[in-house]
Amino acid sequence: MKHFLKDLFAGQSYDEKNFFLIAGPCVVESEELITEVADKVYAICKKLGIPYVFKASYRKANRTSASSFTGLGDDTGLSLLKKIKDTYLLPVTSDIHAHDEAAIAAQYIDILQIPAFLCRQTDLLIAAAETGKIVNVKKGQFLSGPSMKFAVQKIQNAGNDKIMLTERGNTFGYQDLVVDYRNIPWMQEHGTPVIMDCTHSLQQPNQTSGVTGGNPQLIGTIAKAAIATGADGLFIETHPNPAVAKSDGANMLRLDLLEDLLVQLVKLRKTVVSL
């Protein structure tokens, strides 16, 4: 299941008994921001022995409001992600939204992330698979863990078995999400590493203000429960000042709170694997 993770984290100390972390700001807002986040998270993860993937979207294509920030431009965003990759020798990831983006993004990043809303888009999954890159598919808010086998099969049938699946909650009414932790072991049965998205699962989407809400005070709760149920990795969006973030500020973890949380999670992971 984890054959490609050793290659992904070849430049880091990879211990398959520990979880790995995908973290960064929601979107590439500026070079200064992503450098600050990458530098601090990299240092924390190195100290704690957590394999680390830097994440930021080079373009946001699914904002609630047409007036919302979507990025600095594809070329600029992708180039800045590549600069983080080269500077810190880290794998990087970003989401893609259309099949013709896959080959372009694959020139810059290591993991192609498929947004939850698009996890059934066959042409997108196939295009991502054909790049040969790792494909991380976020489970749709409208799907169960077992039903994600069809996304896995589409990628495998295109000749790629480097697949990750990410849990990010299920729609609960019109403006809330709830996490069903059964989906973690259920999706692991598909033969893939499973990641818990600890921040997007706390979104409160479809607000009439046009800005997505959230419950960031529960990020630690979501993360601890995910470790307890055996998640292979965690996805945490983080920002020095979420209040001024240009995307998803309402559900990001403040950067200065990350280290204490990760210390707790490493301790919890050691307890879980010893049981």
C-alpha positions in Angstrom: 0.0 0.0 0.0 2.8 2.4 0.9 5.3 1.4 -1.7 5.5 4.9 -3.3 5.7 6.8 0.1 9.3 5.8 0.6 10.2 7.3 -2.7 8.1 10.4 -2.0 9.9 11.0 1.3 13.3 9.8 0.2 15.0 13.1 1.3 13.4 12.9 4.7 13.5 10.3 7.6 10.5 8.2 6.7 9.0 6.0 9.4 5.9 4.1 8.2 4.8 3.8 11.8 4.4 7.6 12.0 1.9 9.7 10.1 2.9 12.1 7.4 1.7 15.7 7.1 0.4 17.6 4.1 0.3 21.3 5.2 0.4 24.9 4.0 -1.8 27.8 3.3 -5.0 27.3 1.2 -3.7 29.3 -1.8 -0.5 30.8 -3.0 -1.1 34.4 -1.8 2.5 35.6 -2.2 6.1 34.2 -2.2 6.7 35.7 1.2 3.7 33.9 2.7 4.4 30.4 1.3 8.1 30.7 2.2 7.3 31.6 5.8 4.9 28.7 6.2 7.2 26.2 4.5 10.2 27.3 6.5 8.4 27.0 9.9 6.5 23.7 9.2 9.6 22.1 7.7 11.6 22.9 10.8 8.8 21.5 13.1 8.4 18.3 11.1 12.1 17.7 10.9 12.4 18.0 14.7 9.5 15.7 15.3 10.4 13.2 12.6 7.2 13.8 10.6 7.4 13.3 6.8 6.2 16.6 5.2 4.5 17.6 2.0 4.0 21.3 1.3 0.5 22.2 0.1 -0.9 25.4 -1.5 -3.3 25.8 -4.4 -1.9 27.6 -7.4 -5.4 28.4 -8.4 -8.7 28.2 -6.6 -11.5 27.3 -9.1 -14.3 26.6 -6.6 -14.8 29.8 -4.6 -18.2 30.6 -3.3 -18.3 34.1 -4.6 -17.1 35.3 -8.1 -15.3 38.2 -6.3 -13.2 35.9 -4.2 -9.4 35.7 -4.7 -8.4 32.8 -7.0 -4.6 33.1 -7.3 -1.7 35.0 -8.7 -1.9 33.3 -12.1 -1.1 29.7 -13.0 2.5 30.3 -14.2 3.4 32.3 -11.1 1.7 30.0 -8.7 3.2 26.9 -10.1 6.7 28.5 -10.3 6.5 29.5 -6.7 5.5 26.0 -5.6 8.5 24.6 -7.6 10.7 27.1 -5.8 9.6 25.8 -2.4 10.2 22.2 -3.7 13.7 23.1 -4.8 14.6 25.3 -1.8 13.5 22.9 1.0 13.8 19.6 -1.0 10.2 18.9 -0.2 7.5 17.2 -2.2 4.7 19.7 -3.0 1.1 19.3 -3.9 -1.7 21.4 -5.4 -5.2 20.7 -6.7 -6.2 20.6 -10.4 -9.7 21.1 -11.7 -9.7 20.1 -15.4 -8.1 17.3 -17.4 -5.9 19.7 -19.4 -4.3 21.0 -16.3 -2.8 17.7 -15.3 0.2 17.5 -17.6 1.0 21.1 -17.0 0.9 20.9 -13.2 2.8 17.6 -13.2 5.9 19.5 -14.4 6.0 21.4 -11.1 4.5 19.3 -8.4 4.7 15.8 -7.0 1.1 15.0 -6.0 -1.9 16.0 -8.1 -4.9 16.6 -5.8 -8.4 16.0 -7.1 -10.9 18.2 -5.3 -13.8 16.4 -3.5 -16.4 18.0 -5.8 -14.6 16.4 -8.8 -13.8 13.0 -7.5 -16.1 11.3 -10.0 -14.8 13.2 -13.1 -13.4 10.3 -15.2 -11.5 12.4 -17.7 -9.8 14.3 -14.8 -8.8 11.2 -12.9 -7.5 9.5 -16.1 -5.5 12.6 -17.1 -4.0 12.8 -13.6 -3.1 9.1 -13.6 -1.4 9.3 -17.0 1.1 11.9 -15.7 2.6 9.1 -13.6 2.5 11.4 -10.5 0.9 10.4 -7.2 -2.9 11.2 -7.3 -4.6 12.2 -4.1 -8.4 12.0 -4.5 -10.5 13.8 -1.9 -13.7 11.9 -1.1 -16.7 13.8 -2.2 -18.9 15.2 0.6 -21.7 13.2 -1.0 -20.0 9.8 -1.0 -19.2 7.0 1.4 -15.7 5.5 1.8 -16.6 2.2 0.1 -17.8 4.0 -3.0 -14.4 5.5 -3.5 -13.3 2.2 -5.0 -14.5 3.4 -8.4 -12.2 6.4 -8.3 -9.3 4.1 -7.4 -10.2 1.7 -10.2 -10.3 4.5 -12.8 -6.8 5.6 -11.9 -5.5 2.0 -11.7 -7.0 1.2 -15.1 -5.1 4.1 -16.5 -1.9 2.4 -15.4 -1.1 4.2 -12.2 -1.2 2.6 -8.7 0.2 5.6 -6.8 -3.0 6.6 -5.2 -4.0 8.4 -2.0 -7.5 9.0 -0.7 -8.5 11.8 1.6 -11.5 12.0 4.0 -13.0 15.4 4.4 -16.4 14.9 5.9 -19.9 14.5 4.5 -22.6 17.0 3.9 -24.9 17.4 6.9 -27.8 19.6 5.9 -27.1 22.6 3.7 -24.4 24.4 5.6 -22.4 21.9 7.7 -20.2 18.8 7.5 -19.8 15.8 9.7 -16.9 13.2 9.8 -17.7 9.5 9.8 -14.5 7.9 10.9 -15.5 4.5 9.6 -14.5 5.9 6.2 -10.8 5.8 7.2 -10.5 1.9 7.5 -13.1 1.5 4.8 -11.0 3.5 2.3 -7.8 1.7 3.4 -9.4 -1.5 2.2 -9.0 -0.1 -1.3 -5.2 -0.5 -0.8 -4.4 3.1 -0.6 -2.9 5.4 2.2 -5.8 7.4 3.7 -5.4 11.0 4.8 -7.7 13.0 7.1 -8.3 16.6 6.0 -8.6 18.2 9.4 -9.5 21.7 8.2 -11.8 21.3 5.3 -13.9 18.8 7.3 -14.7 21.7 9.6 -16.0 24.0 6.9 -19.5 25.5 7.1 -20.1 26.0 3.3 -22.8 27.8 1.4 -23.1 30.8 3.8 -25.4 33.6 2.5 -22.5 36.0 3.1 -20.6 34.3 0.2 -17.8 33.4 2.5 -17.4 29.8 3.8 -17.4 29.5 7.6 -15.7 27.0 9.8 -14.9 25.7 13.3 -11.1 25.8 13.6 -11.2 25.3 17.4 -12.0 21.6 16.6 -9.0 21.0 14.4 -7.2 19.2 17.2 -10.3 17.1 17.9 -10.5 15.9 14.3 -6.8 15.2 14.1 -6.6 13.2 17.3 -9.7 11.1 16.3 -8.1 10.5 12.9 -4.8 9.2 14.4 -6.8 7.0 16.8 -8.6 5.4 13.9 -5.4 4.7 12.0 -5.1 7.5 9.4 -1.9 7.3 7.4 -1.6 11.0 7.0 -3.1 14.4 8.1 -3.9 17.4 5.9 -3.9 20.7 7.8 -4.1 24.1 6.2 -2.3 26.7 8.2 -1.6 30.4 8.0 0.2 32.9 10.2 -3.0 35.0 10.4 -6.1 33.2 9.2 -8.2 36.3 9.8 -6.5 38.0 6.8 -6.1 34.8 4.6 -7.4 35.2 1.1 -9.1 31.8 1.1 -10.5 29.4 3.8 -9.4 31.6 6.7 -12.4 30.5 8.7 -11.1 27.0 9.0 -7.3 27.2 8.9 -5.1 26.5 11.9 -3.0 29.5 13.1 0.6 28.7 12.3 1.9 29.3 15.9 -0.5 26.6 17.2 0.8 23.8 14.9 3.8 22.6 16.8 2.0 21.9 20.0 -0.7 20.0 18.2 1.8 17.9 16.3 3.7 17.1 19.5 0.5 15.7 20.9 -0.3 13.8 17.8 3.1 12.1 17.6 2.6 10.9 21.2 -0.8 9.6 20.4 0.4 7.8 17.3 3.1 6.0 19.3 0.4 4.9 21.8 -1.9 3.7 19.0 0.7 1.6 17.2 1.9 0.0 20.4 -1.6 -1.4 21.2 
